[in-house]
């Protein structure tokens, strides 16, 4: 390997402020003056105090950096980086494996590519320090220092081969255990040459990992909650879109980390008609997801009974919302489609207008202004009728698509129009490809990340 080797006794990495004083034992010198001898004990004490203050400052800075991480992935990376600095290593890996078996389970590396981690995972687990810790094997109750791996007579042959290939000669491992959640995982730092942390470094890394494990336990709980809310939200939405003659359907849904109230629906109606709906419930979290499920189920019932009159559907929905959840409001759009005629009748309650995408036009449908459901004592707004041409796609969406851009609403609408107009001609025959192109164009550079607070829904209907 071309990287410079660390000293035989590892020191704190230069990326973390190192103590300005060192605690070194004093040695009596022959011929020292009485004044010097009487001053030495005080100097040693001052030196030690300065070292302790420097160590506490280093720990404070590292824990502050960890506390600022807002995702589990960032927290794991920060633990690896800070630990490597404290023990004087250059590389390492962290295996997250909560002891309750509920996950998430993952392995990340510092200075190790994915292929390197793959090589390490081919080593028998019992031969690796993290395996001893996680599986409760003898010697895995606490720290495991292996200062000269290649000189160990009982080292597994595969471990020897992988260590030689990746160029590490020593390792230092610690369990990550939280009082609130028990075992969370194990971290291993790798040295290029035979080495191990000194006593002072072990003390510092022990204090740091104790704090880090509690932080990771909180992040794991948040990650589990987010995953649970995502699953619930997805289960409350259609598992598949219906097949209706004369129209092709596609939907895209992005759920925020706390679970939101954005939803969509498509259901066959009598007389070969089709009902399309999108909406958004105020709030986030379990209560908003539950309200979204109730609202969507109610709209389906009203659509079956009086779907040909979208105003009546939304009026009934507004009355239900006002009586059952007076503290909540919602936006909604319901469209009654007759695919054979390519005729669409729609009504909207505080919702953004649909967008028609075709060969000769890309334009918003003109709808009447209306307050969201639950905002007025009695909601009512006129419906709008329009005709779609053959091969045109009608795009319904929620405001989350606009809010995630971070632009003012007028600029976001302009961006959405430009994204729709730029759909390549080769993709326009597929409503799913149209929706994907709009998503990529509207939400580049990580704006489509699941950690965004805003839900996003797109429902595309292409008329044949």
Secondary structure as GFF3:
##gff-version 3
##sequence-region A 1 464
A	DSSP	alpha_helix	34	67	.	.	.	ID=ss1
A	DSSP	alpha_helix	72	87	.	.	.	ID=ss2
A	DSSP	beta_strand	91	96	.	.	.	ID=ss3
A	DSSP	beta_strand	106	110	.	.	.	ID=ss4
A	DSSP	alpha_helix	114	121	.	.	.	ID=ss5
A	DSSP	three_ten_helix	125	127	.	.	.	ID=ss6
A	DSSP	alpha_helix	129	134	.	.	.	ID=ss7
A	DSSP	beta_strand	144	146	.	.	.	ID=ss8
A	DSSP	three_ten_helix	149	151	.	.	.	ID=ss9
A	DSSP	alpha_helix	157	166	.	.	.	ID=ss10
A	DSSP	beta_strand	170	178	.	.	.	ID=ss11
A	DSSP	beta_strand	182	191	.	.	.	ID=ss12
A	DSSP	alpha_helix	199	236	.	.	.	ID=ss13
A	DSSP	beta_strand	247	254	.	.	.	ID=ss14
A	DSSP	beta_strand	260	269	.	.	.	ID=ss15
A	DSSP	beta_strand	273	284	.	.	.	ID=ss16
A	DSSP	alpha_helix	286	306	.	.	.	ID=ss17
A	DSSP	alpha_helix	310	324	.	.	.	ID=ss18
A	DSSP	beta_strand	330	338	.	.	.	ID=ss19
A	DSSP	beta_strand	343	349	.	.	.	ID=ss20
A	DSSP	beta_strand	355	357	.	.	.	ID=ss21
A	DSSP	beta_strand	362	364	.	.	.	ID=ss22
A	DSSP	beta_strand	384	387	.	.	.	ID=ss23
A	DSSP	beta_strand	393	397	.	.	.	ID=ss24
A	DSSP	alpha_helix	400	403	.	.	.	ID=ss25
A	DSSP	alpha_helix	409	421	.	.	.	ID=ss26
A	DSSP	three_ten_helix	425	427	.	.	.	ID=ss27
A	DSSP	alpha_helix	431	442	.	.	.	ID=ss28
A	DSSP	beta_strand	456	463	.	.	.	ID=ss29
###
